[in-house]
Amino acid sequence: MYSLALVVLASLAAAPALASKPDSVPDWVRTAAQQKLPQYSNETNAVVLLDDITYTVAPDGSAVEHQRKVIKILRPQGREEGIVGVPFDKDAKIISMHVWSIGPDGHEYAVKDNEMTELGYPGQGNFFVDLKVRVASPPGRDPGGIVAYECEQRSHPYLTEKTWFFQDDIPRLNQSFTLELPPGFTHGTVWAHSKELPAVDLEHQRWRWEMKQVPAIDLDHVVLRPSELALAGRMTVHYAGPGITAATEGSWQSIGEWYQNLSKDRLAATPEIAAKAKELAGDKTDFYDKTEAIAEFVQKQVRYFVVELGIGGHQPHYAGDIFRNRYGDCKDKATLLSAMLSTVGVHGTLVMVDSRRGVVDPDAPSIVGNHMIAAIEIPKGYTSSKLRSVITTKTGRRYLIFDPTWEKTAFGQLEHNLQGGYGVLIEGSESQLIQFPVLSPELNSIRRTASFELQPDGSLKGAVTEKRFGDVSEHRRDLYLTGDAKEQTQFLDRVLGQDFTNFTVSDFKVQNAEALNKDFTTSYSISADRFGKPMGPLLMVRPRVLGSEDLYIDHKKRNDVPVNLDQTMLEQDDYSIQLPPGYAVDEIPDPIKLDLGFASYESTSSVKDNILHYTRTYTVREVTLPADKYPDLQKLAGIIAADEQRSAVLKKQ
């Protein structure tokens, strides 16, 4: 599963500019264009003046969506907002589409049908889909210009819900959503990241929701931010009626039941699948051991590749086909894993999620999401310290949550961006929303140890060992498994160049790059010139020799945007520096100890037997913070930055 927005953006980037002949625009466009605008910031690129959507459902469940939209360009950077792109496929056909514009000089244009372009997406990268985009690039898209379009599209929804996304990265002045249902149909709404608004009853099974002056979600200059979709307001309408079998009733259980009906026959294991699972499990009897062997096969030996045609955006392929072809997307890999496990007596199922924490809102049941992972039921009474990403459902059943698509996350753990988020466990009538655990910082760790010798001229030499475990090892594992020697050398030079001006590295070794449940270990010898700074009889030296932790904090007010710390983490440094003959420590940095609850930091410098010893521990315990915690984060960042630059003073005796 993936976001259609990615396809639209890729298509818009390739859209050609048009040179349409002047024509007149509809009155509703002129009316919208004449509105007086509120005072927007100087960084506002464009504004939606009007966005009216009417969603009409037929008795057979098919639907027609009619949309009118008017946008005003405010800055040169807003020209892209005036490119019109409407995605479609065989199940969502465009009935009609008209595009107009009014240039800053008042000239009116109508884009002709033959001036619109249809762009496809098959065969690019890891995707093969039947999605296309009809694109128009009207003239007049300059500051002060207006772009408008009217589109009608017929679709056959795969389930009875429709989501109205009424907030994004530009402000919206006037917008509405109208629902039209056949006689005998009922509906309900759920709201995410917004208070619920009452509908205007237009009678005869018609309802309208209206909004004015919806602010933009502006994250352009916000550091440590969540995704835009995790903050933007949306409303999902669920409806049901006579003869409609895919009604989701606005509950997580009904969504799970719908998806199980869609996918259950795809999870059937073939004899070939059973034989491979038996081979992988071998004579293993321990639950962890046999499930790990099968999970790692799907994780590493089934290539990620997307083939989505029509309902294939939601429905997985048959497990037998996935196994035979050795490729599939996220839902395919989770499906194959469940099928293989079933043949060795282990129950697995699917979990609908979004790879961006916060997008799946517990108060707004819907299929909004872009990813699929697996849940593996743990036998009653079974325990193992290797099972870390474990949840317990309302029924008391325990599951290990695992993503076979995430190739560098060890079995038993869950990638950091899903931790603390939500997903829909697909278990028929027991389907439910589950929250994923936030894993211990010790399971995502960096541990550096090193011994150095400092010379009177300030040069330094020593041996360094670094051990990484969890997601903080992902990039480096990938680099040393798939990167070439030049890429590896450039990376190491860039990392060490943050702490040393002139250095050489020798005896570089890598261990456990493929073993995800073992520490990824690098070791090397290093020589660095001018590490210590001579100042007459004094020699200044930094106890924190290497390894920098930059929180990328700014000094702006956070307002109401929550803080995304990305991942829990434990970072520990332990360095010893043998002092040069004839020198003694005259001054060392004071110890630091700060515990803010969500994170802590402490460091200590000490001297014994002419050896300067430095230790520090940095721990992040939470992944999301409320906006009012940002000042604490700024304080933490300042303390870390200062500590990393503090010096000890050595004095020649």
Salt bridges, closest charged atoms under 4 A:
ASP23 OD2 - LYS112 NZ 2.98
ASP27 OD1 - ARG30 NH1 3.01
GLU43 OE1 - HIS221 NE2 3.82
ASP51 OD2 - ARG172 NH1 2.80
GLU65 OE1 - LYS162 NZ 2.76
ASP91 OD2 - LYS90 NZ 3.40
ASP105 OD2 - HIS107 ND1 2.89
GLU108 OE2 - ARG30 NE 3.01
GLU118 OE2 - ARG134 NH2 2.98
ASP142 OD1 - ARG79 NE 2.80
GLU150 OE2 - HIS66 NE2 2.78
GLU150 OE2 - ARG68 NE 2.88
GLU161 OE1 - HIS238 ND1 3.75
ASP168 OD2 - ARG172 NH2 2.96
GLU180 OE2 - ARG206 NE 3.14
GLU210 OE2 - ARG208 NH1 3.83
ASP265 OD1 - ARG266 NE 3.68
GLU279 OE2 - LYS276 NZ 3.23
GLU308 OE2 - LYS331 NZ 3.15
ASP321 OD1 - ARG324 NH2 2.67
ASP329 OD2 - LYS331 NZ 2.50
ASP332 OD2 - HIS317 ND1 3.09
ASP354 OD1 - ARG356 NE 2.79
ASP361 OD2 - HIS193 NE2 3.44
GLU377 OE1 - ARG397 NH2 3.02
ASP403 OD2 - HIS371 NE2 2.77
GLU427 OE2 - HIS347 NE2 2.69
GLU427 OE2 - ARG397 NH2 3.44
GLU430 OE1 - ARG397 NH1 2.52
GLU466 OE1 - ARG448 NE 3.11
GLU466 OE2 - ARG468 NE 2.54
GLU466 OE2 - ARG476 NH1 3.08
ASP478 OD1 - LYS408 NZ 3.91
ASP499 OD1 - ARG544 NH1 2.73
ASP566 OD1 - HIS416 ND1 3.32
GLU571 OE2 - ARG448 NH1 2.80
GLU571 OE2 - ARG616 NH2 3.75
ASP573 OD1 - ARG448 NH1 2.81
ASP573 OD2 - ARG616 NE 2.70
ASP574 OD1 - HIS613 NE2 2.67
ASP595 OD1 - ARG621 NH1 3.21
ASP643 OD1 - ARG646 NH2 2.97
GLU644 OE2 - ARG616 NH1 2.94
